[in-house]
Amino acid sequence: MAMVTAMPEAFLDPETVEGGERSATSPISPPLDRRAPTLSDKVAFLQRPSSYGLTGKVECVETHMSWVFLAGQRAYKLKKPVSFGYLDFSTLAKREAACRAELALNTALADGVYIEVAPLVLAADGLALGGRGAVVDWLVVMQRLDREDMLAKRMGRRPPTRAELDHLALALARFRRHARPRPVAPARYLRLLRQALIDDRAILLRPELRLPSGSIRRVDSVLQRALRCRSDPFAARAGRLIDGHGDLRPEHICFDGPVVRIIDRIEFNATLRRIDPLDELAYLDLECERLGSPAAGCRIRAGVTHARRKRAD
Protein backbone atom coordinates (compact mmCIF):
# COMPACT_ATOMS: atom_id res chain seq x y z
CA MET A 1 0.00 0.00 0.00
CA ALA A 2 1.80 3.11 -1.20
CA MET A 3 1.09 6.21 0.85
CA VAL A 4 2.71 9.48 -0.16
CA THR A 5 1.55 12.53 1.71
CA ALA A 6 1.01 15.57 -0.51
CA MET A 7 2.92 18.68 0.49
CA PRO A 8 1.16 22.00 1.21
CA GLU A 9 2.64 25.14 -0.26
CA ALA A 10 2.95 28.28 1.89
CA PHE A 11 5.30 30.65 0.18
CA LEU A 12 7.28 33.34 1.88
CA ASP A 13 7.59 36.64 0.04
CA PRO A 14 10.07 35.82 -2.77
CA GLU A 15 11.23 39.43 -2.70
CA THR A 16 12.46 39.14 0.89
CA VAL A 17 15.86 40.83 1.33
CA GLU A 18 18.40 38.46 2.87
CA GLY A 19 21.07 40.85 4.08
CA GLY A 20 23.05 40.21 7.23
CA GLU A 21 23.15 36.39 7.04
CA ARG A 22 26.46 34.62 6.85
CA SER A 23 27.48 30.95 6.75
CA ALA A 24 30.37 29.88 8.91
CA THR A 25 32.00 28.13 5.94
CA SER A 26 31.42 30.89 3.40
CA PRO A 27 34.40 32.65 1.73
CA ILE A 28 33.34 36.18 2.71
CA SER A 29 34.96 39.52 2.05
CA PRO A 30 33.91 42.65 4.00
CA PRO A 31 30.25 43.49 3.34
CA LEU A 32 29.54 45.95 0.57
CA ASP A 33 27.65 49.16 1.20
CA ARG A 34 24.79 48.41 -1.16
CA ARG A 35 21.32 46.85 -1.22
CA ALA A 36 21.29 43.10 -0.67
CA PRO A 37 20.06 41.32 -3.82
CA THR A 38 16.52 39.96 -3.82
CA LEU A 39 15.48 36.63 -5.29
CA SER A 40 14.38 38.51 -8.43
CA ASP A 41 17.87 40.03 -8.73
CA LYS A 42 19.46 36.61 -8.45
CA VAL A 43 17.09 35.03 -10.98
CA ALA A 44 17.66 37.88 -13.45
CA PHE A 45 21.44 37.42 -13.14
CA LEU A 46 21.28 33.64 -13.52
CA GLN A 47 19.06 33.95 -16.61
CA ARG A 48 21.84 35.73 -18.51
CA PRO A 49 24.21 33.54 -20.58
CA SER A 50 27.07 35.94 -19.84
CA SER A 51 26.85 35.00 -16.16
CA TYR A 52 28.30 31.61 -17.12
CA GLY A 53 30.67 32.89 -19.78
CA LEU A 54 28.39 31.52 -22.47
CA THR A 55 26.43 32.72 -25.46
CA GLY A 56 23.06 31.40 -26.45
CA LYS A 57 20.01 30.77 -24.33
CA VAL A 58 19.65 29.85 -20.66
CA GLU A 59 16.53 27.77 -20.03
CA CYS A 60 14.81 28.38 -16.69
CA VAL A 61 12.59 25.93 -14.80
CA GLU A 62 10.71 27.09 -11.70
CA THR A 63 9.33 24.77 -9.01
CA HIS A 64 7.65 25.65 -5.74
CA MET A 65 10.96 25.39 -3.87
CA SER A 66 13.70 26.27 -6.39
CA TRP A 67 14.81 27.72 -9.71
CA VAL A 68 16.87 25.56 -12.10
CA PHE A 69 18.94 27.24 -14.81
CA LEU A 70 20.05 25.09 -17.75
CA ALA A 71 23.19 26.67 -19.18
CA GLY A 72 25.37 24.82 -21.66
CA GLN A 73 26.19 21.36 -20.31
CA ARG A 74 25.36 22.32 -16.71
CA ALA A 75 22.29 22.81 -14.56
CA TYR A 76 22.38 25.28 -11.65
CA LYS A 77 19.80 24.93 -8.87
CA LEU A 78 18.97 27.92 -6.68
CA LYS A 79 16.79 27.19 -3.66
CA LYS A 80 14.09 29.75 -2.89
CA PRO A 81 14.04 31.46 0.53
CA VAL A 82 10.86 29.61 1.53
CA SER A 83 9.66 27.84 4.66
CA PHE A 84 6.98 25.13 4.55
CA GLY A 85 5.92 22.64 7.17
CA TYR A 86 8.32 20.06 5.75
CA LEU A 87 11.33 22.22 4.79
CA ASP A 88 13.03 25.46 5.76
CA PHE A 89 15.19 27.35 3.26
CA SER A 90 14.50 30.71 4.87
CA THR A 91 18.11 31.62 5.71
CA LEU A 92 21.36 31.61 3.79
CA ALA A 93 22.92 29.10 6.21
CA LYS A 94 19.99 26.71 5.86
CA ARG A 95 20.12 26.88 2.06
CA GLU A 96 23.85 26.17 2.10
CA ALA A 97 23.30 23.16 4.37
CA ALA A 98 20.53 21.88 2.08
CA CYS A 99 22.73 22.28 -1.01
CA ARG A 100 25.56 20.34 0.59
CA ALA A 101 23.17 17.63 1.77
CA GLU A 102 21.74 17.34 -1.75
CA LEU A 103 25.22 16.90 -3.18
CA ALA A 104 26.14 14.21 -0.64
CA LEU A 105 22.87 12.26 -0.69
CA ASN A 106 22.52 11.97 -4.46
CA THR A 107 25.91 10.40 -5.17
CA ALA A 108 24.68 6.84 -4.56
CA LEU A 109 21.97 6.90 -7.24
CA ALA A 110 23.23 9.61 -9.61
CA ASP A 111 26.98 9.18 -9.76
CA GLY A 112 28.61 11.92 -11.83
CA VAL A 113 25.52 14.12 -12.07
CA TYR A 114 26.00 16.24 -8.96
CA ILE A 115 29.23 18.17 -9.35
CA GLU A 116 29.63 20.80 -6.63
CA VAL A 117 28.07 23.46 -4.45
CA ALA A 118 29.02 26.92 -5.75
CA PRO A 119 28.63 30.33 -4.10
CA LEU A 120 26.76 33.24 -5.65
CA VAL A 121 28.66 36.32 -4.52
CA LEU A 122 28.12 40.04 -4.52
CA ALA A 123 31.35 41.51 -5.88
CA ALA A 124 32.29 45.13 -6.40
CA ASP A 125 30.70 45.20 -9.86
CA GLY A 126 27.62 43.10 -9.03
CA LEU A 127 26.65 39.44 -8.74
CA ALA A 128 29.06 36.72 -9.85
CA LEU A 129 29.38 32.95 -9.77
CA GLY A 130 32.27 32.28 -7.41
CA GLY A 131 35.22 34.55 -6.82
CA ARG A 132 35.71 37.18 -4.13
CA GLY A 133 32.75 38.90 -2.55
CA ALA A 134 30.04 38.49 0.04
CA VAL A 135 28.24 35.20 -0.42
CA VAL A 136 24.53 35.91 -0.97
CA ASP A 137 23.38 32.42 -1.94
CA TRP A 138 24.42 28.92 -2.93
CA LEU A 139 23.86 26.80 -6.05
CA VAL A 140 23.92 23.06 -6.64
CA VAL A 141 25.82 22.52 -9.89
CA MET A 142 24.84 19.44 -11.89
CA GLN A 143 25.55 17.78 -15.19
CA ARG A 144 22.70 18.63 -17.54
CA LEU A 145 20.61 15.60 -18.45
CA ASP A 146 18.54 15.29 -21.59
CA ARG A 147 14.93 15.42 -20.48
CA GLU A 148 13.99 13.21 -23.43
CA ASP A 149 15.94 10.43 -21.69
CA MET A 150 13.88 10.67 -18.49
CA LEU A 151 11.60 7.69 -17.89
CA ALA A 152 8.49 9.89 -17.85
CA LYS A 153 9.27 11.15 -21.36
CA ARG A 154 10.37 7.77 -22.67
CA MET A 155 7.03 6.23 -21.81
CA GLY A 156 5.19 8.53 -24.17
CA ARG A 157 7.67 8.55 -27.06
CA ARG A 158 10.23 5.72 -27.03
CA PRO A 159 9.34 3.12 -24.42
CA PRO A 160 12.31 1.84 -22.41
CA THR A 161 13.56 -1.58 -23.41
CA ARG A 162 13.41 -4.59 -21.15
CA ALA A 163 17.18 -4.39 -20.73
CA GLU A 164 16.94 -0.75 -19.60
CA LEU A 165 14.20 -1.56 -17.09
CA ASP A 166 16.26 -4.48 -15.80
CA HIS A 167 19.26 -2.14 -15.34
CA LEU A 168 16.99 0.20 -13.36
CA ALA A 169 15.73 -2.67 -11.20
CA LEU A 170 19.31 -3.75 -10.45
CA ALA A 171 20.26 -0.16 -9.52
CA LEU A 172 17.29 0.07 -7.13
CA ALA A 173 18.04 -3.34 -5.62
CA ARG A 174 21.68 -2.37 -5.09
CA PHE A 175 20.66 0.91 -3.47
CA ARG A 176 18.21 -0.85 -1.14
CA ARG A 177 20.86 -3.37 -0.15
CA HIS A 178 23.25 -0.65 1.00
CA ALA A 179 20.73 1.86 2.37
CA ARG A 180 20.92 2.73 6.04
CA PRO A 181 18.27 0.89 8.10
CA ARG A 182 15.85 3.20 9.94
CA PRO A 183 13.45 0.89 11.84
CA VAL A 184 10.69 2.13 14.14
CA ALA A 185 8.50 0.44 16.74
CA PRO A 186 5.50 -1.34 15.17
CA ALA A 187 2.94 0.68 17.15
CA ARG A 188 4.53 3.92 16.08
CA TYR A 189 4.65 2.81 12.45
CA LEU A 190 0.93 2.05 12.47
CA ARG A 191 0.25 5.51 13.93
CA LEU A 192 2.34 7.08 11.18
CA LEU A 193 0.42 5.20 8.48
CA ARG A 194 -2.93 6.23 9.96
CA GLN A 195 -1.83 9.84 10.17
CA ALA A 196 -0.63 9.71 6.56
CA LEU A 197 -4.09 8.61 5.48
CA ILE A 198 -5.70 11.46 7.43
CA ASP A 199 -3.34 14.02 5.90
CA ASP A 200 -3.76 12.66 2.37
CA ARG A 201 -7.55 12.65 2.63
CA ALA A 202 -7.63 16.23 3.92
CA ILE A 203 -5.44 17.47 1.08
CA LEU A 204 -7.17 15.52 -1.70
CA LEU A 205 -10.59 16.78 -0.56
CA ARG A 206 -9.59 20.43 -0.86
CA PRO A 207 -12.28 22.14 -2.98
CA GLU A 208 -9.75 23.93 -5.17
CA LEU A 209 -8.39 20.59 -6.44
CA ARG A 210 -11.83 19.61 -7.79
CA LEU A 211 -11.17 15.90 -7.36
CA PRO A 212 -14.01 13.34 -7.12
CA SER A 213 -14.74 13.33 -3.38
CA GLY A 214 -16.79 10.13 -3.54
CA SER A 215 -13.92 8.11 -5.00
CA ILE A 216 -11.46 9.61 -2.52
CA ARG A 217 -13.66 8.70 0.44
CA ARG A 218 -14.21 5.16 -0.84
CA VAL A 219 -10.49 4.52 -1.31
CA ASP A 220 -9.75 6.08 2.07
CA SER A 221 -12.36 3.83 3.69
CA VAL A 222 -10.77 0.71 2.19
CA LEU A 223 -7.30 1.74 3.37
CA GLN A 224 -8.52 2.63 6.85
CA ARG A 225 -10.25 -0.74 7.13
CA ALA A 226 -7.10 -2.55 5.99
CA LEU A 227 -5.04 -0.86 8.68
CA ARG A 228 -7.69 -1.56 11.30
CA CYS A 229 -8.48 -5.18 10.45
CA ARG A 230 -5.19 -6.40 9.02
CA SER A 231 -2.60 -4.38 10.88
CA ASP A 232 -0.15 -7.24 11.53
CA PRO A 233 1.43 -7.33 8.02
CA PHE A 234 1.97 -3.57 8.16
CA ALA A 235 3.37 -3.68 11.69
CA ALA A 236 5.79 -6.39 10.57
CA ARG A 237 7.29 -3.95 8.07
CA ALA A 238 8.26 -1.46 10.81
CA GLY A 239 11.68 -3.06 11.12
CA ARG A 240 12.30 -2.91 7.35
CA LEU A 241 12.31 0.87 6.92
CA ILE A 242 15.36 2.38 5.24
CA ASP A 243 16.80 5.77 4.39
CA GLY A 244 15.39 5.73 0.87
CA HIS A 245 14.98 8.12 -2.03
CA GLY A 246 11.78 9.75 -0.80
CA ASP A 247 10.40 10.84 -4.18
CA LEU A 248 10.96 7.96 -6.59
CA ARG A 249 9.08 9.01 -9.72
CA PRO A 250 9.63 8.47 -13.48
CA GLU A 251 10.49 12.18 -13.78
CA HIS A 252 13.61 11.53 -11.69
CA ILE A 253 14.94 8.49 -13.59
CA CYS A 254 17.27 8.99 -16.56
CA PHE A 255 18.44 6.38 -19.05
CA ASP A 256 21.80 7.79 -20.11
CA GLY A 257 23.00 5.16 -22.56
CA PRO A 258 23.81 2.00 -20.58
CA VAL A 259 23.81 3.96 -17.30
CA VAL A 260 20.72 4.58 -15.17
CA ARG A 261 20.81 7.74 -13.07
CA ILE A 262 18.21 8.57 -10.42
CA ILE A 263 18.19 12.21 -9.30
CA ASP A 264 16.42 14.46 -6.77
CA ARG A 265 16.66 12.30 -3.67
CA ILE A 266 15.01 14.32 -0.92
CA GLU A 267 17.60 16.26 1.08
CA PHE A 268 15.44 18.71 3.02
CA ASN A 269 13.58 16.30 5.31
CA ALA A 270 15.00 13.00 6.55
CA THR A 271 11.55 11.91 7.73
CA LEU A 272 10.28 11.86 4.14
CA ARG A 273 13.16 9.54 3.20
CA ARG A 274 12.33 7.11 6.02
CA ILE A 275 10.31 4.63 4.05
CA ASP A 276 9.46 1.00 3.49
CA PRO A 277 11.29 0.01 0.28
CA LEU A 278 8.18 -1.88 -0.85
CA ASP A 279 6.16 1.31 -0.39
CA GLU A 280 8.63 3.28 -2.49
CA LEU A 281 8.63 0.62 -5.21
CA ALA A 282 4.80 0.50 -5.19
CA TYR A 283 4.72 4.27 -5.67
CA LEU A 284 6.96 4.03 -8.73
CA ASP A 285 4.80 1.19 -10.06
CA LEU A 286 1.68 3.33 -9.61
CA GLU A 287 3.30 6.29 -11.37
CA CYS A 288 4.23 4.11 -14.34
CA GLU A 289 0.63 2.95 -14.58
CA ARG A 290 -0.63 6.53 -14.34
CA LEU A 291 1.61 7.48 -17.27
CA GLY A 292 0.15 4.68 -19.38
CA SER A 293 2.86 2.03 -18.97
CA PRO A 294 1.79 -0.50 -16.33
CA ALA A 295 4.04 -3.13 -17.94
CA ALA A 296 7.11 -1.00 -17.13
CA GLY A 297 6.16 -0.79 -13.47
CA CYS A 298 5.58 -4.54 -13.31
CA ARG A 299 8.94 -5.23 -14.95
CA ILE A 300 10.78 -2.97 -12.49
CA ARG A 301 9.02 -4.48 -9.50
CA ALA A 302 9.72 -8.02 -10.67
CA GLY A 303 13.35 -7.17 -11.39
CA VAL A 304 13.94 -5.75 -7.91
CA THR A 305 12.27 -8.77 -6.31
CA HIS A 306 14.33 -11.20 -8.44
CA ALA A 307 17.58 -9.41 -7.59
CA ARG A 308 16.77 -9.54 -3.89
CA ARG A 309 15.95 -13.25 -3.99
CA LYS A 310 19.03 -14.04 -6.03
CA ARG A 311 21.15 -12.20 -3.50
CA ALA A 312 19.58 -14.22 -0.68
CA ASP A 313 20.26 -17.60 -2.36
Disulfide bonds with the S-S distance in Angstrom:
none
